[in-house]
Each structure stands twice: as structure tokens, then as C-alpha cells.
Amino acid sequence: MDAIISMIQSLGIMLLAPLVAGIIKTVKARLQNRRGPSVLQPYFDLMKLLGKDSVVSPTVSWIFHVAPYVYFAGAFAAAAILSVAFFPRNNFGDLFTLIYVLALGRFFLVMASLDGGSAFGGMGGAREMFIGILVEPAMLLSILTIAIKAQTTNVGMMVESVGNPLLSLHYVFASLAFYIVLLTETGRIPVDNPDTHLELTMIHEGMVLEYSGRKLALIFWASAVKQLILIVLFVLLFLPGSIFSGAPIIGIILKVLLVALFIAGTETITNKMRLFNVPKFLALSCLLSLLALVAQ
């Protein structure tokens, strides 16, 4: 029964991910005094792309064709692992598995960007790997503050060990460190701009310039799922405690919306930094994580 409920929850994450992405876009537009798109616009975009055929260069190899499916499958697997957090008794759902399943999708997408033969695609792929090498240690170090306390890397047991702590210094440091990782890993401002159309500043968007149709829809959908997974992980590990004691799922949903609003506000008040300043930004995350470990 737990496995069935876990699968239902992972499907729910897949279906709600475009909605969260749409909320961030709409709130960001309102904060910038623009009308902006509807919160349902990502669903309309996905349906439009799924109804179109893909135009593929004759020079690409099998990597280009397989990468969108691997990226999407990795996001679905990560959603299934994350849903185990609600069932701490389960023995599967390791934190390292979740992180590196997502990393597998990134690896194939970068390989596909190089396989396409586009100059901008290769540049975006190189930048993605540059950021990926820096963000993975920062992510592991920030979550390590919770894993050490729980004495395990099982996602469910880690969430159970957090409980409902009082506001403490090490949780503040750890949450700020993971929030920096969240912005970086999801390609948000100040690291990347998901709404840009300038090729010289693209990172994630530059990698998928050669994709179209159904394959592009899978990539966009998987990116939205990855964003929601990291937001939910942030809520479960660093924003513990339920707003509604009798309905914890409602409390989690409200906190996810709160984080989405905060992301939109962060993008509104900050500018995109230079690529060579990203290591300093992630070094700040590592420093905060180390301070959190010391504060424990």
C-alpha cells in the first residue's frame, strides 16, 4: 500500500510541477508591473509541443534522441524517491540516489548539446558542466547538516529526524546554503535567466536550442519537475513543522507556494551575475554549510 501511495504522490509531483513554474512566472511578472502569462501557460506550452513533430539534424547520433527520455525518466525517478519521505519506514529512497539520478539526466543533456553541433549548444553544455561540478558538493554539504543529525542518508528518516525544531542558528545557516543551491540548480536568477533569449547568456536554454516538438516538451516538463523536487526537499528538510497538524500535505503545499513566491521575489530584486562569479556564490553556500555543522 505504501508503494502505491508513493507512486500516486510521484505522479502528483509530475502533474503539479508545471503549475508551480507558472506561479513563479506570473508572480514575477506582477512584481515587475507586467501582466505576464497565466499560471496555466506551462500546461498550454506542453500540450502545444507534444502535438508537434521534432525536427532533427541528420548529423546527430543516438545520444541526441535518447537524452530527453533519460532526462525525463530521471526526473520521474527522483520524484518517486522524494515521495518516500512520507514513509520513513521504507528502506529505499537514499539521498545520494536522488541527487545522482538528477545528475544522470544533466549528463545526457549536456552530451546531447555537444552532439547537436551547435556553437551555442556546446557553449551552454560547457557552462552547465562548469556549474554542475560546483553545485553538487555545495548541495551535499548543505544536506549533510541534516544527515549527520539523522545518522542516515535515507530521505524519509532524515525528514522524520527534523521533526519540529525551534528556530536555531544551524538551521538558518543550512537553509540559506540550500536556498543558494536551489537557485543555482534550477537555473534561476542570479545564476541563470530561464526567460532569456540572448544566446551569449544562455546556459540551460542554450543546451536545448536544437530540440523541438515532443522532445523539447519532455525537457521542459522534466525541468519543471526537477524544480519542484528541490523546492519540496527544501520544505521538508529546512522548513519543518506543519501548518495544519491534521493535514500535513496541505501545510507542505502552502510552504511550497511560499517558497515559489520567495523565488519570484528574489529574481525581481537581483540581477544575473557574471559566470565567473558563480563559484564565489556557491562558495558562500559551502561556507554557510560549514558554519551550520559547527553550530550543531
ROZAVEX-355493 format. One line per field, with one value per residue: residue number from 1; x, y, z of N, C-alpha, C in turn. Coordinates in nm, 2 decimals. Each point is the difference from the previous one (the first is absolute). Example, Ala and Ser with C-alpha at 12.3 -4.5 7.8 and 13.67 -1.06 7.14 Angstrom:
<pts>
i	[1/2]
n.c1	[1.32/-0.04]
n.c2	[-0.57/0.11]
n.c3	[0.78/-0.07]
ca.c1	[-0.09/0.09]
ca.c2	[0.12/0.11]
ca.c3	[0.00/0.00]
c.c1	[0.09/-0.08]
c.c2	[0.12/0.11]
c.c3	[0.00/0.08]
</pts>
This chain:
<pts>
i	[1/2/3/4/5/6/7/8/9/10/11/12/13/14/15/16/17/18/19/20/21/22/23/24/25/26/27/28/29/30/31/32/33/34/35/36/37/38/39/40/41/42/43/44/45/46/47/48/49/50/51/52/53/54/55/56/57/58/59/60/61/62/63/64/65/66/67/68/69/70/71/72/73/74/75/76/77/78/79/80/81/82/83/84/85/86/87/88/89/90/91/92/93/94/95/96/97/98/99/100/101/102/103/104/105/106/107/108/109/110/111/112/113/114/115/116/117/118/119/120/121/122/123/124/125/126/127/128/129/130/131/132/133/134/135/136/137/138/139/140/141/142/143/144/145/146/147/148/149/150/151/152/153/154/155/156/157/158/159/160/161/162/163/164/165/166/167/168/169/170/171/172/173/174/175/176/177/178/179/180/181/182/183/184/185/186/187/188/189/190/191/192/193/194/195/196/197/198/199/200/201/202/203/204/205/206/207/208/209/210/211/212/213/214/215/216/217/218/219/220/221/222/223/224/225/226/227/228/229/230/231/232/233/234/235/236/237/238/239/240/241/242/243/244/245/246/247/248/249/250/251/252/253/254/255/256/257/258/259/260/261/262/263/264/265/266/267/268/269/270/271/272/273/274/275/276/277/278/279/280/281/282/283/284/285/286/287/288/289/290/291/292/293/294/295/296]
n.c1	[0.08/0.11/0.03/-0.12/0.00/0.12/-0.05/-0.11/0.08/0.07/-0.11/-0.04/0.13/-0.01/-0.12/0.04/0.11/-0.07/-0.09/0.09/0.05/-0.13/-0.01/0.12/-0.03/-0.12/0.05/0.10/-0.09/-0.08/0.10/0.01/-0.13/0.00/-0.07/0.10/0.05/-0.09/-0.05/-0.09/0.08/0.07/-0.13/-0.04/0.12/-0.02/-0.13/0.04/0.10/-0.08/-0.06/0.13/0.04/0.10/0.07/0.06/0.12/0.04/0.07/-0.11/0.05/0.00/0.11/-0.01/-0.03/0.10/0.08/-0.10/0.00/0.13/0.00/-0.10/0.06/0.12/-0.08/-0.05/0.12/0.05/-0.11/0.03/0.13/-0.04/-0.09/0.11/0.02/-0.12/0.09/0.04/-0.10/-0.02/0.07/-0.08/0.06/0.12/0.06/0.11/-0.09/-0.07/0.11/0.05/-0.13/-0.01/0.12/-0.06/-0.11/0.06/0.06/-0.11/-0.06/0.11/0.01/-0.13/0.03/0.10/-0.09/-0.08/0.13/-0.09/0.05/-0.12/-0.04/0.11/-0.02/-0.13/0.04/0.10/-0.08/-0.09/0.10/0.04/-0.13/-0.02/0.13/-0.04/-0.12/0.05/0.13/-0.04/-0.07/0.10/0.08/-0.09/-0.02/0.13/-0.04/-0.10/0.08/0.09/-0.10/-0.05/0.13/-0.05/0.01/-0.08/-0.07/-0.08/0.10/0.06/-0.11/-0.01/0.14/-0.04/-0.12/-0.01/0.12/0.05/-0.02/0.09/0.12/0.02/-0.13/0.02/0.12/-0.05/-0.11/0.08/0.08/-0.11/-0.04/0.13/0.01/-0.11/0.05/0.12/-0.05/-0.09/0.12/-0.01/-0.05/0.13/-0.02/-0.13/-0.04/-0.10/-0.02/0.13/0.02/0.09/0.05/0.06/-0.12/-0.04/-0.06/-0.10/-0.04/0.12/-0.01/-0.12/0.09/0.07/-0.07/-0.10/-0.12/-0.03/0.12/-0.03/-0.12/0.06/0.09/-0.10/-0.07/0.11/0.03/-0.13/0.00/0.12/-0.05/-0.11/0.08/0.08/-0.11/-0.06/0.11/0.01/-0.12/0.03/0.12/-0.04/-0.12/0.04/-0.09/-0.12/-0.04/-0.04/-0.01/-0.13/0.06/0.11/-0.08/-0.10/0.06/0.03/-0.12/-0.05/0.08/-0.04/-0.13/0.02/0.06/-0.10/-0.07/0.07/0.00/-0.13/-0.01/0.07/-0.07/-0.09/0.05/0.03/0.12/0.01/0.07/0.12/0.03/0.11/-0.12/-0.05/0.14/0.01/-0.10/0.05/0.12/-0.09/-0.06/0.12/0.04/-0.12/0.02/0.13/-0.05/-0.09/0.10/0.07/-0.11/0.00]
n.c2	[-0.12/-0.01/-0.11/-0.04/0.04/-0.06/-0.10/0.00/0.01/-0.09/-0.07/0.02/-0.03/-0.10/-0.02/0.02/-0.06/-0.02/-0.03/-0.07/-0.05/-0.02/-0.05/-0.06/-0.04/-0.03/-0.05/-0.05/-0.03/-0.04/-0.06/-0.02/0.01/-0.13/-0.02/-0.04/-0.12/-0.09/-0.04/-0.01/0.10/-0.05/-0.02/0.13/0.04/-0.08/0.04/0.13/-0.01/-0.06/0.10/0.03/-0.02/-0.08/0.11/-0.10/0.05/-0.02/0.09/0.00/-0.04/-0.12/0.06/0.06/-0.12/-0.06/0.11/0.05/-0.13/0.00/0.12/-0.03/-0.12/0.08/0.09/-0.09/-0.05/0.12/0.02/-0.12/0.03/0.12/-0.06/-0.07/0.13/-0.03/-0.09/0.05/-0.09/0.06/-0.10/0.04/0.07/-0.04/0.09/-0.08/-0.10/0.08/0.04/-0.13/-0.03/0.11/-0.03/-0.12/0.06/0.08/-0.12/-0.06/0.09/0.00/-0.13/0.01/0.10/-0.09/-0.10/0.10/0.03/0.05/0.12/0.05/-0.12/0.00/0.13/-0.02/-0.11/0.07/0.10/-0.08/-0.06/0.12/0.03/-0.11/0.02/0.13/-0.02/-0.11/0.04/0.12/-0.07/-0.09/0.11/0.06/-0.11/0.00/0.12/-0.05/-0.05/0.09/0.09/-0.03/0.01/0.05/-0.06/-0.08/0.03/-0.11/-0.07/0.06/-0.01/-0.13/0.01/0.08/-0.07/0.06/0.03/0.06/0.13/-0.06/0.03/-0.13/0.01/0.12/-0.03/-0.12/0.06/0.10/-0.09/-0.07/0.11/0.03/-0.13/0.03/0.12/-0.06/-0.10/0.09/0.06/0.05/0.12/0.03/-0.13/-0.02/0.03/-0.07/0.14/-0.02/0.09/0.04/-0.04/0.12/0.02/-0.08/-0.08/-0.01/0.12/0.03/-0.08/0.06/0.08/-0.12/0.00/-0.08/0.04/-0.13/-0.01/0.11/-0.05/-0.11/0.08/0.08/-0.11/-0.06/0.12/0.01/-0.13/0.01/0.11/-0.07/-0.10/0.09/0.06/-0.12/-0.04/0.12/-0.02/-0.13/0.04/0.11/-0.04/-0.06/-0.09/-0.05/0.07/-0.11/-0.02/0.02/0.10/-0.08/-0.07/0.05/-0.02/-0.11/-0.02/0.04/-0.08/-0.09/0.04/0.00/-0.11/-0.04/0.06/-0.06/-0.11/0.02/0.02/-0.11/-0.06/0.06/-0.02/-0.10/0.01/-0.04/-0.08/0.04/-0.08/0.09/0.06/-0.10/-0.03/0.14/0.00/-0.11/0.07/0.10/-0.08/-0.03/0.13/0.02/-0.10/0.04/0.12/-0.06/-0.07/0.11/0.06/-0.12]
n.c3	[0.00/0.08/-0.07/0.01/0.12/0.01/-0.08/0.08/0.11/-0.05/-0.04/0.13/0.03/-0.09/0.05/0.12/-0.05/-0.12/0.09/0.07/-0.11/-0.03/0.12/-0.01/-0.13/0.04/0.11/-0.07/-0.09/0.10/0.06/-0.13/0.05/-0.03/-0.11/-0.08/-0.01/-0.04/0.12/-0.10/-0.03/0.10/0.05/-0.03/0.05/0.11/0.01/-0.02/0.08/0.08/-0.05/0.02/-0.12/0.03/-0.01/-0.06/0.04/-0.12/0.06/0.07/0.11/0.05/0.04/-0.12/-0.05/0.07/-0.01/-0.08/-0.04/0.00/-0.05/-0.08/-0.03/-0.01/-0.05/-0.07/-0.01/-0.01/-0.07/-0.06/0.00/-0.05/-0.07/0.01/-0.01/-0.05/-0.04/0.12/0.01/-0.12/-0.05/-0.10/-0.09/-0.04/0.08/0.01/0.01/0.08/0.07/-0.01/0.03/0.07/0.05/0.00/0.03/0.09/0.04/-0.01/0.07/0.08/0.00/0.02/0.09/0.04/0.01/0.04/0.04/0.09/-0.04/0.00/-0.06/-0.07/-0.03/-0.03/-0.07/-0.05/-0.01/-0.05/-0.06/-0.03/-0.02/-0.07/-0.04/0.00/-0.06/-0.05/0.02/-0.05/-0.09/-0.02/0.00/-0.07/-0.07/0.00/0.02/-0.08/-0.10/0.05/0.01/-0.12/-0.02/-0.11/-0.12/0.07/-0.11/0.01/0.03/-0.10/-0.07/0.04/-0.02/-0.10/-0.01/0.12/-0.05/0.11/-0.02/-0.06/0.05/0.03/0.04/0.05/0.04/0.04/0.05/0.04/0.05/0.05/0.04/0.03/0.06/0.06/0.02/0.04/0.07/0.03/-0.01/0.13/-0.01/0.04/0.00/-0.03/-0.12/0.05/0.01/0.00/-0.09/0.08/-0.11/0.01/0.06/-0.10/0.09/0.07/-0.03/0.01/0.10/0.01/-0.06/0.00/0.12/-0.03/0.00/-0.01/-0.06/-0.05/-0.02/-0.02/-0.07/-0.06/-0.02/-0.04/-0.07/-0.03/-0.03/-0.06/-0.05/-0.02/-0.05/-0.05/-0.05/-0.04/-0.05/-0.05/-0.03/-0.04/-0.05/-0.06/-0.03/0.11/0.04/0.04/-0.10/-0.06/0.13/-0.03/-0.08/0.02/-0.09/0.06/0.12/-0.05/-0.05/0.11/0.06/-0.09/0.02/0.13/-0.02/-0.08/0.09/0.09/-0.08/-0.02/0.13/0.01/-0.10/0.07/0.12/-0.07/-0.04/-0.12/0.07/-0.01/-0.10/-0.01/0.03/-0.08/-0.02/0.00/-0.08/-0.06/0.00/-0.02/-0.09/-0.05/0.00/-0.05/-0.08/-0.01/-0.01/-0.08/-0.06/0.00/-0.04/-0.06]
ca.c1	[-0.08/0.09/0.06/-0.11/-0.02/0.12/-0.01/-0.10/0.06/0.10/-0.08/-0.05/0.11/0.01/-0.11/0.00/0.12/-0.02/-0.08/0.10/0.08/-0.09/-0.02/0.12/0.00/-0.11/0.03/0.12/-0.05/-0.08/0.10/0.07/-0.10/-0.04/-0.12/0.05/-0.08/-0.08/0.07/-0.02/0.07/0.09/-0.08/-0.03/0.12/0.03/-0.10/0.03/0.12/-0.03/-0.08/0.09/0.11/0.13/0.09/0.13/0.11/0.04/0.14/0.00/0.00/-0.10/0.00/-0.09/-0.13/-0.03/0.02/-0.13/-0.07/0.08/-0.02/-0.14/-0.01/0.07/-0.08/-0.11/0.06/0.03/-0.13/-0.04/0.09/-0.04/-0.13/0.03/0.02/-0.12/-0.01/0.14/0.03/0.06/0.14/0.05/-0.01/0.12/0.02/0.10/-0.07/-0.09/0.08/0.08/-0.10/-0.02/0.12/0.01/-0.08/0.09/0.12/-0.05/-0.04/0.12/0.05/-0.09/0.02/0.12/-0.03/-0.07/0.09/-0.02/0.10/-0.07/-0.03/0.12/0.03/-0.09/0.03/0.12/-0.03/-0.08/0.09/0.07/-0.08/-0.04/0.11/0.01/-0.12/-0.02/0.05/-0.08/-0.12/0.02/0.05/-0.11/-0.09/0.08/-0.04/-0.11/0.04/0.08/-0.09/-0.08/0.09/-0.04/-0.03/-0.14/-0.07/-0.11/0.05/0.05/-0.11/-0.05/0.09/-0.01/-0.10/-0.04/0.10/-0.01/0.09/0.14/0.10/0.05/-0.10/0.00/0.11/-0.02/-0.10/0.05/0.09/-0.07/-0.08/0.09/0.01/-0.13/0.00/0.10/-0.04/-0.12/0.03/-0.07/0.08/0.10/0.09/-0.04/-0.13/-0.08/-0.08/0.09/0.01/0.13/0.07/0.13/-0.02/-0.07/0.06/-0.09/-0.07/0.10/0.01/-0.11/-0.03/-0.02/-0.12/-0.13/-0.11/-0.02/0.12/0.01/-0.10/0.05/0.11/-0.06/-0.07/0.09/0.06/-0.10/0.00/0.12/-0.02/-0.10/0.06/0.09/-0.08/-0.06/0.11/0.03/-0.11/0.00/0.12/0.04/-0.12/-0.07/-0.12/-0.12/-0.10/-0.12/0.04/-0.08/0.02/0.13/0.02/-0.05/0.11/0.11/-0.04/0.01/0.14/0.06/-0.04/0.08/0.14/-0.01/-0.02/0.13/0.08/-0.04/0.05/0.15/0.04/-0.04/0.09/0.14/0.04/0.08/0.14/0.09/0.03/0.11/-0.03/-0.07/0.07/-0.01/-0.14/-0.01/0.09/-0.08/-0.08/0.08/0.03/-0.12/-0.02/0.10/-0.04/-0.11/0.05/0.07/-0.10/-0.07]
ca.c2	[0.12/0.12/0.01/0.05/0.14/0.07/0.02/0.11/0.13/0.04/0.05/0.14/0.09/0.02/0.08/0.13/0.07/0.12/0.10/0.08/0.08/0.10/0.10/0.08/0.09/0.10/0.09/0.08/0.11/0.10/0.08/0.08/0.08/-0.05/-0.09/-0.14/-0.11/-0.06/-0.10/-0.12/0.01/-0.12/-0.11/0.03/-0.02/-0.15/-0.07/0.04/-0.07/-0.15/-0.02/0.04/-0.09/0.05/0.02/-0.05/0.01/-0.13/-0.03/-0.04/-0.15/-0.05/0.07/0.12/-0.05/-0.07/0.09/0.05/-0.10/-0.02/0.12/-0.01/-0.11/0.03/0.09/-0.09/-0.09/0.09/0.03/-0.13/-0.01/0.10/-0.04/-0.09/0.08/-0.01/-0.14/-0.02/-0.14/-0.07/-0.01/0.06/0.14/0.05/0.14/0.00/-0.05/0.10/0.10/-0.04/-0.02/0.13/0.02/-0.08/0.07/0.11/-0.05/-0.04/0.13/0.07/-0.07/0.03/0.13/-0.01/-0.09/0.08/0.07/0.15/0.07/0.04/-0.12/-0.05/0.10/-0.02/-0.12/0.03/0.08/-0.09/-0.09/0.09/0.03/-0.12/-0.05/0.08/0.00/-0.12/0.00/0.09/-0.06/-0.10/0.05/0.06/-0.10/-0.08/0.05/-0.07/-0.14/-0.04/-0.01/-0.12/-0.12/-0.07/0.08/-0.03/0.13/0.00/0.01/0.13/0.09/-0.03/0.04/0.14/0.03/0.14/0.07/0.14/0.07/-0.01/0.06/-0.09/-0.02/0.12/-0.01/-0.11/0.04/0.10/-0.07/-0.08/0.09/0.04/-0.11/-0.01/0.10/-0.04/-0.13/0.02/0.10/0.12/0.11/0.07/-0.09/-0.01/0.06/-0.09/0.07/0.07/-0.05/0.05/-0.13/0.01/-0.02/-0.13/-0.12/-0.12/0.02/-0.02/-0.15/-0.06/0.08/-0.08/-0.09/0.06/-0.10/-0.08/-0.01/0.13/0.00/-0.09/0.07/0.10/-0.07/-0.06/0.11/0.05/-0.10/0.02/0.12/-0.03/-0.10/0.07/0.08/-0.08/-0.04/0.12/0.02/-0.11/-0.01/0.13/0.07/-0.11/0.04/0.01/0.11/-0.07/-0.12/-0.11/-0.02/0.04/0.03/0.14/0.08/-0.01/0.08/0.15/0.04/-0.01/0.13/0.10/0.00/0.05/0.14/0.05/-0.01/0.11/0.12/0.00/0.03/0.14/0.09/-0.03/0.00/-0.12/0.02/-0.06/-0.14/-0.03/0.03/-0.11/-0.08/0.07/-0.02/-0.13/-0.01/0.05/-0.11/-0.10/0.06/0.00/-0.14/-0.03/0.07/-0.07/-0.11/0.04/0.05/-0.12]
ca.c3	[0.00/0.00/-0.14/-0.08/0.04/-0.04/-0.14/-0.03/0.04/-0.11/-0.11/0.03/-0.02/-0.14/-0.05/0.06/-0.02/-0.08/0.07/0.09/-0.10/-0.04/0.11/0.01/-0.11/0.02/0.12/-0.04/-0.09/0.08/0.07/-0.09/-0.06/-0.13/0.01/0.01/-0.05/0.10/0.08/-0.07/-0.13/-0.03/-0.05/-0.14/-0.08/-0.01/-0.09/-0.14/-0.04/-0.01/-0.12/-0.12/-0.03/0.02/-0.12/0.05/-0.10/-0.05/0.05/0.14/0.03/0.09/0.13/-0.01/0.00/0.13/0.11/0.06/0.07/0.12/0.08/0.06/0.09/0.12/0.08/0.05/0.10/0.11/0.06/0.08/0.11/0.10/0.06/0.11/0.12/0.08/0.06/0.05/0.03/-0.12/0.00/-0.12/0.00/0.05/-0.04/-0.11/-0.12/-0.05/-0.06/-0.11/-0.11/-0.07/-0.06/-0.12/-0.10/-0.04/-0.08/-0.14/-0.07/-0.04/-0.11/-0.12/-0.05/-0.08/-0.11/-0.11/-0.09/0.00/0.08/0.12/0.08/0.07/0.11/0.12/0.07/0.08/0.12/0.09/0.07/0.09/0.12/0.06/0.08/0.12/0.08/0.07/0.13/0.08/0.03/0.09/0.12/0.07/0.05/0.10/0.14/0.04/0.00/0.12/0.12/-0.01/-0.01/-0.12/-0.12/-0.05/0.00/0.10/0.14/0.02/0.02/0.13/0.11/0.01/0.09/0.01/0.09/0.02/-0.09/0.05/-0.09/-0.10/-0.10/-0.08/-0.09/-0.10/-0.10/-0.09/-0.09/-0.10/-0.09/-0.11/-0.09/-0.07/-0.11/-0.10/-0.07/-0.09/-0.10/0.02/0.02/-0.08/-0.07/-0.14/-0.02/-0.08/-0.10/-0.10/-0.14/-0.05/-0.01/0.07/0.14/0.03/0.06/-0.02/-0.12/-0.11/-0.03/-0.07/-0.12/-0.12/0.02/-0.04/0.01/0.11/0.08/0.07/0.11/0.10/0.07/0.08/0.11/0.10/0.07/0.10/0.11/0.08/0.08/0.11/0.09/0.08/0.09/0.10/0.08/0.08/0.09/0.09/0.08/0.06/0.05/0.06/0.07/-0.09/0.03/0.04/0.06/-0.04/-0.14/-0.03/-0.14/-0.02/0.05/-0.09/-0.12/0.03/0.01/-0.13/-0.07/0.06/-0.06/-0.14/0.00/0.04/-0.12/-0.10/0.06/-0.01/-0.14/-0.03/0.06/-0.03/-0.14/-0.04/0.02/-0.10/0.01/0.09/0.14/0.05/0.10/0.12/0.05/0.06/0.12/0.11/0.05/0.07/0.13/0.09/0.04/0.10/0.13/0.06/0.06/0.13/0.09/0.06]
c.c1	[0.09/0.06/-0.11/-0.02/0.12/0.00/-0.10/0.05/0.11/-0.07/-0.06/0.11/0.02/-0.11/0.00/0.12/-0.02/-0.08/0.09/0.08/-0.08/-0.03/0.12/0.01/-0.10/0.03/0.11/-0.05/-0.08/0.10/0.07/-0.10/-0.03/-0.12/0.04/-0.09/-0.10/0.08/-0.01/0.07/0.10/-0.07/-0.03/0.12/0.04/-0.09/0.03/0.13/-0.02/-0.08/0.08/0.10/0.14/0.08/0.15/0.10/0.04/0.14/0.00/0.00/-0.11/-0.01/-0.10/-0.15/-0.04/0.00/-0.13/-0.07/0.08/-0.02/-0.14/-0.01/0.07/-0.08/-0.12/0.05/0.03/-0.13/-0.05/0.08/-0.04/-0.13/0.02/0.02/-0.12/-0.01/0.14/0.03/0.06/0.15/0.06/-0.02/0.12/0.02/0.10/-0.06/-0.08/0.09/0.06/-0.09/-0.02/0.13/0.02/-0.08/0.08/0.11/-0.05/-0.04/0.12/0.06/-0.08/0.03/0.13/-0.02/-0.07/0.08/-0.02/0.10/-0.06/-0.03/0.12/0.05/-0.09/0.03/0.13/-0.03/-0.08/0.09/0.09/-0.07/-0.04/0.11/0.01/-0.12/-0.03/0.07/-0.07/-0.13/0.02/0.04/-0.12/-0.10/0.07/-0.03/-0.11/0.03/0.08/-0.09/-0.08/0.08/-0.04/-0.02/-0.13/-0.08/-0.11/0.05/0.06/-0.11/-0.06/0.08/-0.01/-0.11/-0.06/0.09/-0.03/0.10/0.14/0.09/0.05/-0.11/-0.01/0.12/-0.02/-0.11/0.04/0.10/-0.07/-0.09/0.09/0.02/-0.13/-0.01/0.09/-0.04/-0.12/0.02/-0.08/0.10/0.04/0.10/-0.03/-0.14/-0.08/-0.08/0.08/-0.01/0.13/0.10/0.13/-0.01/-0.08/0.09/-0.09/-0.08/0.09/0.02/-0.11/-0.05/-0.04/-0.12/-0.12/-0.11/-0.01/0.12/0.03/-0.10/0.04/0.11/-0.06/-0.08/0.09/0.07/-0.09/-0.01/0.12/-0.01/-0.09/0.06/0.10/-0.07/-0.06/0.11/0.04/-0.11/0.00/0.11/0.03/-0.11/-0.09/-0.12/-0.11/-0.09/-0.13/0.04/-0.08/0.01/0.13/0.03/-0.04/0.11/0.12/-0.03/0.01/0.15/0.07/-0.04/0.08/0.14/-0.01/-0.02/0.14/0.10/-0.03/0.05/0.15/0.04/-0.04/0.10/0.15/0.03/0.08/0.15/0.09/0.03/0.11/-0.02/-0.08/0.07/0.00/-0.14/-0.01/0.09/-0.07/-0.09/0.08/0.04/-0.11/-0.02/0.10/-0.03/-0.12/0.05/0.07/-0.10/-0.08/0.08]
c.c2	[0.13/0.03/0.07/0.15/0.08/0.03/0.11/0.13/0.04/0.05/0.14/0.10/0.03/0.09/0.15/0.08/0.12/0.11/0.09/0.09/0.12/0.11/0.09/0.11/0.11/0.09/0.09/0.11/0.10/0.09/0.10/0.09/-0.04/-0.09/-0.14/-0.11/-0.05/-0.11/-0.14/0.00/-0.11/-0.12/0.01/-0.02/-0.14/-0.07/0.04/-0.07/-0.15/-0.03/0.03/-0.11/0.07/0.01/-0.03/0.01/-0.15/-0.04/-0.05/-0.15/-0.04/0.08/0.12/-0.05/-0.05/0.10/0.05/-0.10/-0.04/0.11/-0.01/-0.12/0.02/0.09/-0.08/-0.09/0.08/0.04/-0.12/-0.01/0.11/-0.03/-0.10/0.07/0.00/-0.14/-0.03/-0.15/-0.07/0.01/0.06/0.15/0.07/0.14/0.01/-0.05/0.11/0.11/-0.04/-0.06/0.12/0.04/-0.08/0.06/0.12/-0.04/-0.03/0.13/0.08/-0.08/0.02/0.14/0.01/-0.07/0.08/0.08/0.15/0.06/0.05/-0.11/-0.05/0.10/-0.02/-0.13/0.01/0.08/-0.09/-0.09/0.08/0.02/-0.13/-0.06/0.08/-0.02/-0.14/-0.01/0.09/-0.06/-0.11/0.05/0.07/-0.10/-0.09/0.05/-0.07/-0.15/-0.04/-0.01/-0.13/-0.13/-0.09/0.09/-0.04/0.13/0.00/0.01/0.14/0.10/-0.03/0.05/0.15/0.04/0.14/0.08/0.14/0.07/0.00/0.05/-0.09/-0.03/0.12/0.00/-0.11/0.04/0.10/-0.07/-0.08/0.09/0.05/-0.11/-0.02/0.10/-0.04/-0.12/0.01/0.11/0.13/0.12/0.00/-0.09/-0.01/0.07/-0.09/0.06/0.07/-0.06/0.05/-0.12/0.01/-0.02/-0.12/-0.10/-0.12/0.02/-0.02/-0.15/-0.06/0.08/-0.09/-0.09/0.07/-0.11/-0.08/-0.01/0.13/0.00/-0.09/0.07/0.11/-0.05/-0.05/0.11/0.05/-0.10/0.01/0.12/-0.03/-0.09/0.08/0.09/-0.08/-0.05/0.11/0.01/-0.11/0.01/0.13/0.09/-0.10/0.06/0.02/0.12/-0.06/-0.14/-0.12/-0.03/0.05/0.03/0.14/0.09/0.00/0.08/0.15/0.05/-0.01/0.13/0.12/0.01/0.04/0.15/0.07/0.00/0.11/0.14/0.02/0.04/0.14/0.10/-0.02/0.00/-0.13/0.04/-0.05/-0.14/-0.03/0.04/-0.11/-0.08/0.07/-0.01/-0.13/-0.02/0.06/-0.11/-0.10/0.06/0.00/-0.14/-0.04/0.07/-0.07/-0.13/0.03/0.05/-0.11/-0.05]
c.c3	[0.00/-0.14/-0.09/0.03/-0.04/-0.15/-0.04/0.03/-0.11/-0.12/0.03/-0.01/-0.14/-0.06/0.05/-0.03/-0.10/0.06/0.09/-0.09/-0.05/0.11/0.02/-0.11/0.02/0.11/-0.04/-0.09/0.07/0.08/-0.09/-0.07/-0.14/0.02/0.01/-0.05/0.11/0.07/-0.07/-0.13/-0.02/-0.05/-0.15/-0.09/-0.02/-0.10/-0.15/-0.05/-0.02/-0.13/-0.13/-0.02/0.02/-0.13/0.05/-0.11/-0.04/0.06/0.14/0.02/0.09/0.13/0.00/0.01/0.14/0.12/0.06/0.08/0.13/0.10/0.07/0.09/0.13/0.09/0.06/0.11/0.12/0.07/0.09/0.12/0.11/0.07/0.11/0.13/0.09/0.07/0.05/0.02/-0.12/0.00/-0.13/0.00/0.05/-0.06/-0.12/-0.13/-0.06/-0.08/-0.13/-0.11/-0.08/-0.07/-0.13/-0.12/-0.05/-0.10/-0.15/-0.07/-0.05/-0.12/-0.13/-0.05/-0.09/-0.13/-0.11/-0.09/0.00/0.09/0.13/0.09/0.07/0.11/0.12/0.07/0.08/0.12/0.10/0.08/0.09/0.13/0.07/0.09/0.13/0.09/0.07/0.13/0.10/0.05/0.11/0.14/0.08/0.06/0.10/0.14/0.05/0.01/0.12/0.12/-0.01/0.00/-0.11/-0.12/-0.06/0.01/0.10/0.14/0.03/0.03/0.14/0.11/0.01/0.10/-0.01/0.09/0.01/-0.10/0.06/-0.11/-0.11/-0.11/-0.09/-0.10/-0.10/-0.10/-0.10/-0.10/-0.11/-0.09/-0.11/-0.10/-0.09/-0.11/-0.11/-0.08/-0.09/-0.10/0.01/0.02/0.15/-0.08/-0.15/-0.01/-0.09/-0.11/-0.10/-0.14/-0.07/0.01/0.08/0.15/0.04/0.06/-0.03/-0.14/-0.12/-0.03/-0.08/-0.12/-0.12/0.01/-0.04/0.02/0.13/0.09/0.08/0.11/0.11/0.09/0.09/0.12/0.10/0.08/0.11/0.11/0.09/0.09/0.12/0.10/0.10/0.10/0.12/0.10/0.10/0.11/0.11/0.10/0.08/0.04/0.07/0.08/-0.09/0.05/0.05/0.05/-0.05/-0.15/-0.04/-0.15/-0.04/0.04/-0.10/-0.13/0.02/0.01/-0.13/-0.08/0.06/-0.05/-0.14/0.00/0.04/-0.11/-0.10/0.06/-0.01/-0.14/-0.03/0.05/-0.03/-0.15/-0.03/0.02/-0.11/0.03/0.10/0.14/0.07/0.10/0.14/0.07/0.06/0.11/0.12/0.06/0.08/0.14/0.10/0.05/0.10/0.13/0.06/0.07/0.13/0.10/0.07/0.12]
</pts>
